[in-house]
Amino acid sequence: MTITLALAGDTMLGRGVAERLTGRPRAEDFFAGEVREPLAEADLFLLNLECCVSSRGTPWRAPVKPFHFRAPPQAAGLLAELGVGCVTLANNHALDYGFEALLDTLGHLARAGIGCVGAGEDLAAARRPACLDVRGTRVGVVAFSDHPRDFAATPRRPGIAYADLAGGVPSWVTATVAALRGRGEAVLVTPHWGPNMVTEPLAYVRRAAGALVGAGATLVAGHSAHTFHGVAPRVLFDLGDFIDDYAVDPLARNDLGLLWLVTLSPAGPVELRALPLKLDYTRTRLARGDDWRRVRDRFTAAGAALGTSVRVRDGELVAALDTPCGG
C-alpha cells in the first residue's frame, strides 16, 4: 500500500498576509482553487510554518534580526481549512514574539486539530517527533533547525529543536531517526537548514542529508532558502516558499515555487510530483506560461546536477526517488 504526502515550504502568514486574516478568513482568498484541489489527493499535508500564531508577545531582541512574523489566531483555522495535518515550527521565526507567543502557537494549532513538531515548552518537547497514523501507515516526523542558536529550547524554557550542523548531524537527531525506523515507521525528516536565497544545497547540507538517510530517514524534506532546490533520491533539499508578502529577488525569483506530492511505499518514496507555483502578494496560484517554463527548466537542471531526471507529465514535473542516496 502507498500513501501520498503533500509538502510545502516556508508558509509566512504574518505582516501583509496577517492584515488580510480578519474575521473568518477563507482558504480560497489566499490559495487558488487549482492549488487547493491537488491537496485533496494527499493523505497528509505538512508545511513549515514560518511565523508564530498569537495576539500577544513583543518582538525578539537580537541585533541581527530584521524581520518579525506573527499571524493572528485565525491563521490556525485557515491552515485547518486548507487540510494541513502537521506543521514544523523548527525555524528562525517561531520565537519572533517571544516565549508566550510560541506557547500560544502550540495551543492554537492543537485546538485546530493540527499536529506540530520542532518546537515546544522545553527541550524534550521540542525534540520529540510527531508520530502520525496516515491511512494505516505509521509516519514519524522529525524536525530541527540549524539557526538561530538563541531560539534553542532548553530544559527550562520553550524554544525550537536546534541542531548545529557544523560538525555533522548531532547524535540526538540520528538516534531519533534510527529509533523510529527501528519501530518500522516511515520517517520524514524536515530540517530548516542553510542560508537564504541560495539556489543549490551547500556542501554541508548535502553531507547532512546523506547522514540522515544513512540513519534511516525514509524522506528528507528541507527548507530555508526561499527558493526550491533540486532533488536527490530520498532528499528534497529545499521546498521553497508557499505563501508570503516578500520582495522578489530578480535573480533568485523567490516568487516561483513548488507544491510537492510524494508517493510513499513501505520501502520508501517511489515518485515525486511537483506542481509549479506563482506566489503573488499574499496569494498563491499555479504558475503559467513563462513562469511555468522557468520553474520547469530550473528544477530539471537542478535535478540533473544531483543525478535525478525530471520529466513533464500533464503539466506536472515528475521525478523518481526510489534509488539509494549517495550523500
Secondary structure, 3 states (H helix, E strand, C coil): CCEEEEEEEEECCCHHHHHHCCCCCCHHHCECHHHHHHHCCCCEEEEEECCEECCCCCCCCCCCCCCCCEECCHHHHHHHHHCCCEEECCCCCCCCCHHHHHHHHHHHHHHCCCEEECEECCHHHHHCCEEEEECCEEEEEEEEECCCHHHECECCECEECECCCCCCCCHHHHHHHHHHHHCCCEEEEEEECCCCCCCCCCHHHHHHHHHHHHHCCCEEECECCCCECCEECCEECCECEEECCCCCCCCCCCCEEEEEEEEEECCEEEEEEEEEEEEECCEEEECCHHHHHHHHHHHHHHHHHCCCCEEEECCEEEEECCCCCCC
